[in-house]
Amino acid sequence: MDGSTVVKVYYDRNEYTVMFNLDNGTENVVQTYKHGADLHAPTPSRSGYTFDGWNSKLPEIVTENAEYAAQWTANDNAVTFVTNGGTEIKKIIVKTDEKITKPSNPTRTGYTFGDWYTDLNCTKAWNFESDKVSDAMTLYAKWTANEYTVTFDANEGTVTPESKTVTYDGTYGELPTPKRSGYKFLGWFTDLTGTDKVTADNKVSITAAQTLYAHW
């Protein structure tokens, strides 16, 4: 041996910061790496969107500070309209975070349309001016049954009350009994000579005011 000494020199590798901007995803992720370390990118997720890669190609190893931004594509969401007995409204496709274009109002015999709701019981209204789509969804039509006036023609007799209000798809309910001296009341009919008798249990199917006539 010549008595020489071997000196080993150790260097600290530089540290770098890598930020992953998830762009309204779960959260931003900041990672610290030593120079030359393998890069491990997070797997981002975002409700209503599909991850479409990073804004630039990721290196295999880290050699500098860097920031990368996630790219997203808005999903197509099916919006289904349940008209609850009204005329059909076709399903449409709306992208995440976009508004729904309000369709023409459906119609339903004997009912008045009361707008669209997000629940079957129609307690949560959808605001087409401000609400935005976040996923596939269903909107439900709300209806109010119309009310109509039924007038009673005593046909030479007397009757109290002379009219009442009935509700479409309901029943006529209690009907008054008219009086006419010397005659027996046979019931209420839809015209003076016809055979269509109306009783308290009959279902209301009229769509306009109606007159019922006493037969004797």
C-alpha positions, 0 to 999 in steps of 0.5 A, a space after each residue: 500500500 502506498 499510504 494514499 487516502 480515498 476521500 468520498 464526497 456526498 452531495 445532497 440532491 436538489 428538491 423540486 416542487 411539482 404542483 398538479 392543478 386539478 382545475 375544479 377537481 378534487 383538490 390541488 396536489 403539491 408534491 416534493 421530489 429529489 432531483 432524478 426521482 420518478 414522477 408519480 402523478 395523481 389520478 384526478 376525478 371530477 363529478 360530471 367530467 371525464 379526465 382528458 390528460 394533462 396540459 403537457 406531457 409528464 416527464 418520467 423523472 423530476 429535474 425541475 420545479 413544474 406545474 401541470 393542469 388537468 384537462 377535462 371534457 364535460 360529460 353528456 347527460 340525458 335529461 328525461 321529462 316525465 309528463 305524468 299523463 301529459 303529452 310526450 316531451 322527448 329526452 334531450 342531452 345536456 353537457 355538465 354545467 350547462 342550462 336546460 333549454 325549457 321545452 314547450 309546455 305539455 298539455 293534459 285534458 282537464 289539467 293546468 300545467 304547473 312547471 317542472 320539478 326534480 322530484 316525483 312529488 313535485 316539491 323542488 322546482 327546476 329553475 331554467 334561468 339559473 340551474 345547471 345540469 350536473 348529471 343525468 336527471 329526470 324532470 317531472 311535470 306538475 298538474 293542477 286539476 281544473 275546476 268547472 261550474 255546474 249549474 242546475 236547471 230545475 226545469 219548472 221546479 226550484 232548486 237550492 243551490 243553483 250551482 256548484 264547483 266540481 273538479 276534473 277527475 273527481 266526482 260530482 259529490 252531493 247534488 241538490 234535490 229540486 222541488 216541483 209541486 205535483 211531480 216526482 224528481 227522477 234525477 239530473 241529466 245532461 240535457 232536457 230530453 237525453 238519457 245521460 244521468 249524472 249522480 254524485 258518484 259520477 266522475 267529472 270529465 267535462 272541460 267547460 262549464 256545464 248545465 244539468 237538467 232536472 227530469 220529472 
